[in-house]
Amino acid sequence: MISAIADSITRQVENVTDTVSETFFEPVIRLGVTGLARAGKTVFITSLVANLLDRGRMQGLAASSRIEAAFLQPQPDDTVPRFAFEEHLAALTGPAPHWPSSTRAVSELRISLRVKPSGLLAGFQGARVVHIDIVDYPGEWLLDLGLMGKSYGEWSAEVFERIAPREEAAEFLKAAQAADGAAALDEPSAQALAAAFTGYLTAARDAGYYDCSPGRFLLPGEMAGSPVLTFAPLRPAAGAGRRSLLREMERRFEAYKSRVVAPFFRDHFSKIDRQVVLLDALGAIHKGPAALEDMRRAMGDILGAFKPGQNAFLSRLFMGKRVEKILFAATKADHLHHTEHAKLTAIVEAMVRAASDRAGFAGADTRALALASLRATVEDTLAHDGRDLPCVRGTLLSTGRRAAFYAGELPSDPSKLLAPARAGAQAWLDADYQIMEFAPSVLELKPGDGPPHIRLDRAAEFLLGDKL
């Protein structure tokens, strides 16, 4: 308790100090970037930074014309690895472009902008420097926020209900059914149960599910094999005493929340002003109603952690400081013809709205957007069965061959997808949505131009524009 009070006082002092410093000196925008599985966080950050350094394609960022210079600086936290911007940019823009490796741990990058003032006093003021600190972390860790308001019993019940129909969970469910929660703790048995649960999470992630939490089970790092990662959900057991398997699993679950989840968000997340959540909505639609509903629930868990109120974990953690804006961005918009982009945005907006209502969320400004961090296709129109199909053309990731692709027509009404997904439909009744993986194209960039994108400038305007 004393430690918690001291931490709270320290955070309040830090917040006041930051506010005063940013008011009278150089303001700092702290931008958190995360994403659900295969959403393209690394590409988003790389392209965003590259397009802030060379702003020829950033017309949607209103302050772009007033930015005199942009430059990279060492990140302020010496204990956090630097985001490998140069390495990732070389992968995307080199003579043999390829997608960079995915995020495995937290990293950070600072880009500083020298911005000319606007308004009546612009002629009397010099340019000011605005720092943008980008914090990159795995999406699996963000989903852990949903654990903070749940007891072990509630979490276990939810997990069993959610995974019951999944074939990837069969082996773990069998092991959990055979486990006796009231029996005395046997460490080898606990480790075997946790290993079976980890195996399920890994298989579920590979199968395209988005609710793969606890996230550190998939990215354990130096914690691999520790008791804090050696637990699994169990059903209630009558007569389970203090030294029983069930009570030890419960204790380790609470330790995971207090010693893994809370410190991460205290140390890396508590100073974030703006948040981007990237999601591969097209991939979920392609996989079917169950995957889309799974994504909607994951977004509900994310927003549930941000909701205000006395019992909200982030409200207690931030002590008055909270994320001001949250952007939910559907990536890979370049897989669709531009005539379908508004429909994709509407689907994500409906998912965010439903998740917001479910979580009782209020306070921050949320927005949905369809974008492509790096455009890998060009648009085309092909004649097929007497009609013109709006297509995209690019280099296939699997074969390296150029091909035109028609993904299908999204519904104008998002409920045509969300309603059957909520109802547990096994397949779309009247449509078949396809997806193709494209490799990045060989680029020839003019001086002053960053990599080609779709609506990355609008994302930057929402997230950063008011501060610039």
Salt bridges, closest charged atoms under 4 A:
ASP18 OD2 - ARG30 NH2 3.66
GLU22 OE2 - ARG30 NH1 3.00
GLU26 OE1 - HIS131 NE2 2.55
GLU68 OE1 - ARG114 NE 3.26
GLU86 OE1 - ARG82 NH1 2.83
ASP133 OD1 - ARG110 NE 2.58
GLU158 OE1 - LYS150 NZ 2.73
GLU187 OE1 - ARG252 NH2 2.81
ASP206 OD1 - ARG205 NE 3.96
ASP211 OD2 - ARG162 NE 2.46
ASP211 OD2 - ARG166 NH2 2.92
GLU248 OE2 - ARG251 NH2 2.76
GLU248 OE2 - ARG252 NE 2.70
GLU250 OE1 - ARG247 NH1 3.17
GLU254 OE1 - LYS257 NZ 3.30
ASP267 OD1 - ARG266 NE 3.09
ASP273 OD2 - ARG30 NH1 3.86
ASP273 OD1 - LYS321 NZ 2.90
ASP280 OD2 - LYS332 NZ 3.21
GLU293 OE2 - ARG296 NH2 2.74
GLU293 OE2 - ARG297 NE 3.29
ASP294 OD1 - ARG166 NH2 3.50
ASP301 OD1 - ARG358 NH1 3.99
GLU324 OE1 - ARG274 NH2 2.85
ASP334 OD1 - HIS335 ND1 3.21
GLU340 OE2 - LYS343 NZ 3.31
GLU379 OE1 - HIS337 NE2 3.28
GLU379 OE1 - HIS338 ND1 2.81
GLU379 OE2 - ARG375 NH2 3.73
ASP380 OD2 - ARG393 NH2 2.62
ASP385 OD2 - HIS384 NE2 3.20
GLU409 OE2 - LYS343 NZ 3.33
ASP466 OD1 - ARG274 NH1 2.96
ASP466 OD1 - LYS325 NZ 3.68
